[in-house]
Amino acid sequence: ILKPLQPRLYTIASSSVLNPNLVSICIKLEQEERISEASDDEKEPEKEDTSKDFKFNGVYSNYVVQSKIGNVFQFYMEESKFKLPSHGIPVIMIGVGAGLAPFAAFIDEGDSAIKSKSKVSKKDYGDWWCFFGCRYKDGDYIYKEKLENSYNDKDGVLSELKIAFSREQKKKVYVQHLIEENQEELWSLISTKNARVYVCGGVAMGKAVREAFTKIFGFYDKSKDGSKYLDNLLKKDIYVQELWG
């Protein structure tokens, strides 16, 4: 007997500060073609092979896609690990694919606060860096307009925007490579300005990013123990992860 399906957790992609009555989520639509395990010799010649026409659809993502306005959902909410620090503390956001979701909410909240000009201004904010990874710039560069507008606008909260398109060139480029390329600046933000680091995405990506930071900490910190330095950040919730897969 099959076990009941486990709940699928999605990180909210909207800010409750801006709109307490709206919840947005970012979902990757899963559709995979069926791969026949039978060899050419095992196939019956008189029967047409239709296996390539069959697709496996992700249960949760396709359930949401086929739903219509007015449908009722069952859901529950868990408290997020991601909480923005005070305005003056730098923020380093690292996400791939749908892992960009919580940072879309962060950016909306930061941009809105600055542009409202009622409480804070751009100069009140610490540096905000965003690292995002996807395969193709014309295929899955989600929230492109939001990211680039925030980065290019003089009143946008983003100070730096680093995008890794892993399949746009022969040599694959991932977010951990961009982190290594900017290691001196990132070390300065973390070690001298107490920057918060947020990582969201797959487990494999999270591991690669931790390894990149471990090398950076091991190189720059006087103890030369990058693992211990990172563990300390994790314990203090200065380095926070939401990973899946």
C-alpha distance (Angstrom), angle and dihedral (degrees) to the residues before:
residue distance angle dihedral
I1 . . .
L2 3.79 . .
K3 3.77 118.2 .
P4 3.82 117.4 -116.3
L5 3.79 114.8 -91.4
Q6 3.77 113.0 -93.7
P7 3.82 119.4 -126.7
R8 3.80 116.3 -94.0
L9 3.79 114.4 -133.8
Y10 3.80 120.1 -145.3
T11 3.78 124.7 -170.6
I12 3.80 110.7 -124.3
A13 3.80 113.4 -111.5
S14 3.79 98.6 -162.2
S15 3.79 134.1 72.9
S16 3.80 118.8 -115.4
V17 3.80 87.7 -158.7
L18 3.81 90.8 63.6
N19 3.79 97.5 37.2
P20 3.82 118.0 8.0
N21 3.82 90.6 -178.5
L22 3.81 96.8 57.3
V23 3.80 131.2 73.3
S24 3.81 118.5 -173.2
I25 3.78 125.6 -172.4
C26 3.79 132.2 -171.0
I27 3.81 113.8 -137.3
K28 3.78 131.0 -176.7
L29 3.80 109.8 -141.2
E30 3.80 106.9 -130.1
Q31 3.83 117.0 -148.5
E32 3.78 121.3 154.3
E33 3.82 127.4 178.5
R34 3.77 116.0 -122.3
I35 3.80 113.5 -108.2
S36 3.78 113.3 -148.1
E37 3.81 113.3 -133.3
A38 3.80 93.1 -158.7
S39 3.80 117.8 102.0
D40 3.80 122.1 -129.6
D41 3.82 89.8 -102.3
E42 3.80 91.8 53.9
K43 3.80 95.2 52.5
E44 3.78 117.9 99.3
P45 3.84 106.2 -119.2
E46 3.78 94.8 -147.9
K47 3.80 92.5 58.7
E48 3.77 123.4 75.5
D49 3.82 113.9 -124.0
T50 3.79 106.8 -124.3
S51 3.80 96.9 164.9
K52 3.80 92.4 106.7
D53 3.79 89.9 59.3
F54 3.79 92.2 59.3
K55 3.78 120.2 88.4
F56 3.77 130.9 -167.6
N57 3.77 109.3 -134.9
G58 3.79 123.7 -153.2
V59 3.80 107.3 -110.2
Y60 3.80 99.6 -137.9
S61 3.79 101.4 34.3
N62 3.81 93.7 47.7
Y63 3.80 91.5 45.2
V64 3.79 89.1 59.0
V65 3.82 94.1 43.2
Q66 3.81 94.6 52.5
S67 3.80 92.7 47.1
K68 3.78 120.7 103.8
I69 3.79 135.4 -146.6
G70 3.77 108.2 -77.3
N71 3.81 95.9 31.7
V72 3.80 114.8 131.9
F73 3.80 120.3 -126.4
Q74 3.75 130.7 -162.7
F75 3.78 111.4 -139.2
Y76 3.76 143.8 145.5
M77 3.78 133.2 -156.6
E78 3.78 131.7 -131.1
E79 3.77 125.5 -162.4
S80 3.78 110.8 -97.6
K81 3.77 122.7 -123.0
F82 3.80 88.7 -143.3
K83 3.78 112.6 91.3
L84 3.79 123.8 159.6
P85 3.80 117.0 -121.9
S86 3.80 124.3 -134.6
H87 3.80 114.6 -60.5
G88 3.80 97.6 -99.0
I89 3.82 95.6 56.9
P90 3.83 115.6 93.1
V91 3.81 119.0 -117.6
I92 3.81 126.3 -147.4
M93 3.82 113.4 -166.8
I94 3.80 121.7 -169.9
G95 3.79 122.4 -178.9
V96 3.79 142.4 146.2
G97 3.78 128.1 -155.0
A98 3.79 112.3 -27.8
G99 3.80 86.8 -2.9
L100 3.79 86.0 86.8
A101 3.82 89.6 73.4
P102 3.82 100.6 96.1
F103 3.79 91.3 44.4
A104 3.79 91.1 55.0
A105 3.80 85.5 60.2
F106 3.82 92.1 46.0
I107 3.79 91.9 51.5
D108 3.81 93.3 47.1
E109 3.78 89.9 51.8
G110 3.80 94.4 46.5
D111 3.80 94.8 45.5
S112 3.79 92.0 47.8
A113 3.80 93.3 49.7
I114 3.81 92.4 51.8
K115 3.80 96.0 43.8
S116 3.79 93.5 48.0
K117 3.83 87.3 63.6
S118 3.79 88.9 -160.8
K119 3.80 101.3 107.9
V120 3.79 112.7 3.9
S121 3.79 139.6 17.2
K122 3.79 133.4 -152.2
K123 3.82 91.8 -93.1
D124 3.82 90.3 58.0
Y125 3.80 91.2 64.1
G126 3.78 126.7 84.1
D127 3.80 118.7 -131.0
W128 3.79 113.4 -65.7
W129 3.81 116.3 -155.5
C130 3.80 124.4 -173.0
F131 3.80 124.0 -166.0
F132 3.80 114.7 -171.9
G133 3.78 130.0 177.6
C134 3.79 132.4 -164.4
R135 3.80 137.0 142.3
Y136 3.80 105.3 -108.1
K137 3.80 132.3 18.9
D138 3.82 91.7 -142.4
G139 3.79 97.0 41.9
D140 3.77 114.3 40.2
Y141 3.79 107.3 6.8
I142 3.80 92.8 128.8
Y143 3.80 122.2 -167.8
K144 3.80 88.1 15.8
E145 3.80 95.0 149.8
K146 3.80 92.9 45.9
L147 3.81 93.2 50.1
E148 3.78 97.6 44.0
N149 3.80 94.3 43.2
S150 3.80 91.0 53.1
Y151 3.80 91.7 47.2
N152 3.82 96.6 45.3
D153 3.81 98.0 39.6
K154 3.81 114.2 91.6
D155 3.80 87.2 -137.8
G156 3.80 94.1 45.4
V157 3.79 118.4 117.0
L158 3.83 95.5 -135.4
S159 3.81 114.8 96.9
E160 3.81 95.9 176.9
L161 3.81 133.1 18.8
K162 3.81 119.0 -168.2
I163 3.81 119.1 -177.9
A164 3.81 125.0 -169.8
F165 3.81 113.7 -159.9
S166 3.79 100.4 -170.6
R167 3.83 97.9 -167.8
E168 3.80 102.6 37.1
Q169 3.81 93.1 90.9
K170 3.80 138.4 28.4
K171 3.80 93.6 -101.2
K172 3.80 110.8 61.9
V173 3.79 114.8 -123.4
Y174 3.78 121.8 -158.9
V175 3.80 134.4 -179.6
Q176 3.81 92.0 -99.3
H177 3.81 89.1 60.9
L178 3.82 91.0 54.4
I179 3.79 89.6 48.3
E180 3.80 89.7 54.6
E181 3.81 90.5 48.8
N182 3.81 90.3 55.4
Q183 3.79 97.8 37.7
E184 3.80 97.7 125.4
E185 3.81 94.1 54.5
L186 3.80 92.7 43.1
W187 3.80 92.3 49.5
S188 3.80 90.0 51.7
L189 3.82 92.2 50.6
I190 3.80 92.7 49.2
S191 3.80 100.7 38.7
T192 3.80 100.8 39.6
K193 3.81 105.1 22.9
N194 3.82 100.5 34.5
A195 3.82 93.2 -122.8
R196 3.80 118.3 -168.0
V197 3.80 117.3 -126.1
Y198 3.81 120.6 -152.1
V199 3.82 122.3 -173.3
C200 3.81 123.1 -173.3
G201 3.80 129.3 174.1
G202 3.79 141.0 55.1
V203 3.80 124.5 -4.0
A204 3.82 92.7 -116.7
M205 3.80 91.6 53.7
G206 3.80 90.7 47.1
K207 3.79 90.5 53.1
A208 3.82 92.5 49.2
V209 3.81 91.6 49.4
R210 3.80 92.0 49.2
E211 3.80 89.6 51.1
A212 3.81 90.6 51.0
F213 3.79 92.2 51.3
T214 3.81 91.6 44.4
K215 3.80 89.1 58.1
I216 3.81 91.4 47.4
F217 3.81 93.2 49.5
G218 3.79 91.3 45.2
F219 3.80 90.6 53.2
Y220 3.81 99.8 44.7
D221 3.81 105.8 29.6
K222 3.80 115.0 86.5
S223 3.81 91.2 -130.2
K224 3.83 90.1 59.6
D225 3.81 87.3 -147.1
G226 3.79 103.3 122.5
S227 3.80 95.1 173.0
K228 3.79 93.1 54.9
Y229 3.80 91.6 46.7
L230 3.82 91.3 52.1
D231 3.81 92.7 45.8
N232 3.79 88.9 55.1
L233 3.81 91.2 52.8
L234 3.81 90.4 49.2
K235 3.81 92.4 50.9
K236 3.80 91.3 50.5
D237 3.84 93.1 47.1
I238 3.79 89.9 -119.6
Y239 3.81 88.6 120.5
V240 3.82 107.9 43.5
Q241 3.82 128.9 -178.4
E242 3.79 136.6 -166.5
L243 3.81 106.4 -175.4
W244 3.77 135.8 165.8
G245 3.80 142.4 178.5
